[in-house]
Amino acid sequence: MKKITMSGGIGWDVMAYVIKEELNSAKGDDIEVDLSSSGGSVFEGVDIYHAFNDYKRQYPGSQMILNIKGIAASMGSLISSNNVFDIVTVEDTSSYMIHNPLMAVYGDYQEMEKGANFLKRLANMFVPIYAKRSKKDEKEIKKMMDAESWLFGKEIVDAGFADELIKTESNIDRNSAVAVAELNFKAISKKVRELEIKDSDYQKVAAVFETEKPEPKKEPEKQSTEPAPSGKNNQEDDIVKDITELKDKHPEIHAEAIEAGKTQEKERVKSLLEMKKRKDFEGIQAISDRIDEGIEKGETMQSVELGLFALLRKDSIKAEMDSKEIGDIDGGAGEPTVSGEKSNDPTAKKAQW
């Protein structure tokens, strides 16, 4: 069994690329995750959520267990509610919280509307995840998210967000545990305000959850009772085993597939070239080279963005980016954000969950 530990802020202490490396090294083994997180970046968290889904799809026979230790709040609670986990356990001293996603936006009414619409869509994506894990009605989950609901120990199991309660030797009471958890959540929320987001982040999150939508149910096809010419059903004869056989048996479908692949590749290259032309990337050779590498290797937009995310954390790249700053726009620092707090960074758009 592969053991993975996720402890701390998502986007700082817990990174998607590390979790993906851990999962890649598991190679189909059963997975056990120890989680203790007050939340963090919704964009990093969505990558992690999706990584566990990818693993289960690739290895459907693997058992996946998640243990809540200490706290699962905000994005941490969403990850723990992922239904790829066959069993979720929680310690009797742990705290758990669900709420609506939060985001601070600076800009005109168009930016505010875009931010508000994104948050509504995000919340609507999260509601069924919590509902499926807990087997609660979606309306009840929405009310819990609106109220920012905190649960403790056995309450988490009773509410359906965990399957088993793990007894500990601690005598900590509910009020003390939740108070500490709330302080940790406020601390991580403060750090999240320092994260800048890009327009592409909106699309990335939406695209990830679009892939999680279940396929519509199809009515079963009626099997013919008429015997095949050979005296038995010739269904197996229609199975296509490879692309060469597809071309021979169904040349029109083969041609359509080839054209669709060409169109998809053109769109991929086009999107990456447009990213390369961004003004804030102009003249930064490392970024340009990373995008070119992604184009050449056939990487997805998401994969290239992950590589750029790592680059942008380097001090040398940060210095180049800072040198391209033009200055404050009209309005100045300290303007109110969507959350009602004042921001000291007039160009920042920050998100948390």
Secondary structure, 3 states (H helix, E strand, C coil): CEEEEEECCECCCECHHHHHHHHHHHCCCCEEEEEEECCECHHHHHHHHHHHHHHHHHCCCCCEEEEEEEEEECHHHHHHCCCCCCEEEEECCCEEEECCCEEECCCCHHHHHHHHHHHHHHHHHHHHHHHHHHCCCHHHHHHHHHHCEEEECHHHHHCCCCCEEECCCCCCCHHHHHHHHHHHHHHHHHHHCCCCCCHHHHHHHHHHHHCCCCCCCCCCCCCCCCCCCCCCCCHHHHCCCCHHHHHHHCHHHHHHHHHHHHHHHHHHHHHHHHHHCCHHHCCCHHHHHHHHHHHHHCCCHHHHHHHHHHHHCCHHHHHHHHHCCCCCCCCCCCCECCCCCECCCCCCCEEEC
